[in-house]
Amino acid sequence: MKSRICLIRHGKTEGNKHKLYYGYADIPLSEEGVRDIKELAASGLYPDGEGAEFYTSGLRRAEQTMELIYGRREHEVLDRLKELNFGDFEMKSHGELKDLEEYRSWRADKLGSLSPPNGESLMAFYKRANRGFEELKARHARRVLALRHKEQEALSIAVCHGGTISAIMESIHPREREHFYKWIPDPGHGYMLYLEDGAVTETEAF
């Protein structure tokens, strides 16, 4: 059966505006972020949520984004869809960190094996985010089975984070593995994944 999973990045925050490292920091949308999400929703960018199942990472900016688009909806929280944990670098800028040896070493790490102090390496983050995606697909598959006799298409909508979405997209397109930032959508945007028999067959940016 054919079905869809929609991945939406949350709206802008003050962390975006000031170019801070933030992942686990539970900060809200900025006023600009709220305004932008409302405008995008009014433009018809997002799929109709009727009959969909909803998921978030549980962080406030993801929760706010989902509510601005779809109103208050029952949903499940998938912790593994959280953004990368920057540890001691959270809520700090490059300018604040550039003189720290551990920061310079982390920035220079091409393999993604080093982690910020008390944080998470890029390699560990990729593994965690993709376990989260496998969990999302498993829940989505159950929804597909539940609708198989009703001739209804299953739709799952997950509001999470740019880094998380990038990690998922790289796993879907392993032969197109490039720079990490290639797959990160703009705030409020994301990807529609088309599945058939549980496998992603096509992806579309929006």
N, C-alpha and C positions, 0 to 999 in steps of 0.2 A: 504494500500500500504506500501511496505517496503522502508525505506530510511535511511540515515546516517547523523549524526552530528559528526564532528571531533573537539575535543578540544586540542589545542596545547599550551603548556607553552612556553613563550619567552625564548630566550637564556640567557647565563650568563651575569652578570653585575659586576661592581666593588663592588656593595653592597653584592653580593654573596661571592665574594672573601674575603672581609673583615668582613663578618658575621655581617652586619649591619641590623637593623630593617628598612625596607623601603617598602612602599606600594604605597602611593599617590605621593611620590617623583618621579619626571618625569626624571629619569636618563636613559642614552642610554645603549646599549649593550657594553660590553668590547671588546677589540680586540680579546681575546680568544673566547668570545661569538659569534662574527661575524664568526670567522673561524670554530667554531664547527657547527653552523647552516648551513654553506655552505657545510661542509662535510656530514652532515646528509641528506641534500637535494640531494646531488650528489649520496648518497647511495640508494636512492629510498624509504626512510622511509615514506614519506608523500604521501597522496592520490593525484592522478591527479586532478588538479583544473579546468579542462575543464568543463564548465557548472555549476560550483559550485557558491554558494553565499558566500561572505566573510564578516566577522565581526571582529572587534578588540575592546579592551577596550578604545582605544584612546591614551593610554600612549605610549611614544616614543619607549620603548623597545619592545612593542607588534607590533607597526607599522613597526619597522625595521625588526623584525623576519618575519613578513608576506611578506615583500618585498623581503627579501633574499631568501625565499622559492619559492614564486610565481610571483615575479616581481611586478610592479605597477598595482594594480587591484582596480577597483571601489569597495568600501566596505562601510558598515555602522558601526558607532561607538555606542556601547552599554555601557553607562557609568556605569551601575550597575555591569558590569563584571570586574571593577577595583579591585585591591588588597585591603586588609584590610588597613584602615587609622590608622597609628600608632601615629598620632598627634605630640606631643612634643618629642616623642621618634624617630621620623623619622631620618634616616641617622646617628644613634648613635649605638654603640656596647653595649653589656652587661657590659663590663668593664667600660664604661663611665657612665652607668646608675645604677650600682649595689648598690650604696650608697644612692639612692633616695628612700624615704619611699613609694611614690606613685608607683614607679617601682616595688618594692618588693611586695606590695599589689596586683598589677596587675598580676605579675608572679604567685602568690600563689592562685589566683582565679580559682577554679576548675569548676565553673559554667559558666564562660565566660560572666558574667554580668558586670564586671568592664571594663572601657575604659581608655586608656592612656589620659592624659590631652589634650584636644582639638582633641581627636581621636575617635575611634569607638570600641565598645565592640565586642568580638567574636560572641556573640549572635546576635547583630545587623548586623554584617557582614554576618553571615549565612543567615539571612532573606533577606538582600539586594542582595546577590549573587544569591540566589534561585529565587528571583523576576526577576533578569536578565536572568536566565536560562529559566524561563517561557516565558519571552519576546522573547528569541531566539527560543524556540520551536514554539511559535505562528507564528513568521515570517517564520520558516521552514515549518510549516503546510500549509501556503499559497503557498509556492513553490511546495509542494507536490501536491496540488490541481491544480496548473497551468500546471503540467506535467502529470496529470492523464491520458490524452488521447494520449500522445506521447510515452508511454512505455519507459520513461526515469526515472532513479532513481534520486531522489533529494539528493543533498549533500550540507550541510552547514559547513563551516570551520570557527572556532572562535579561534583567537590567543589572549590569555589572561594571567592568572597568576596562580602560583602554589596553593596559598590559595583559590582562586576562584574555581579552578578545584576540589580541595579537598572538598569544601563545596557542590558542585554540585554532586560529586560522593557519598558523605554520604547521600544526599537526595535520590539518586537512589537506594542505598543499605542500607536502614535504619536498617535492622536486623544485619548488619555487622559493626555497629558503633563502632569504636575503637579510638585509638589515632588519633588526627587531621592529623598528618604527614603521616599516613599510605597511604593516597591517593595522596599525592603530587608527581607528576612525576618529573623526572630529567629535567633540562633545555633543551628545544628543543624537549621534548617527550610529551606524552599525552595519550588520550583515544579516541577510535572510539566507538561511541554509535550507536547501531542498533535499529531502531524504526519500529514499525508496528502499523498502525492505531493511530499514535500519541503517543504511549507509548514506553518507552525504554524497549526492551526485552533482550538485551545482551550488554555487554561492553567488550572491548578488549584494553589492554594496548599496547603501541608501543614505 
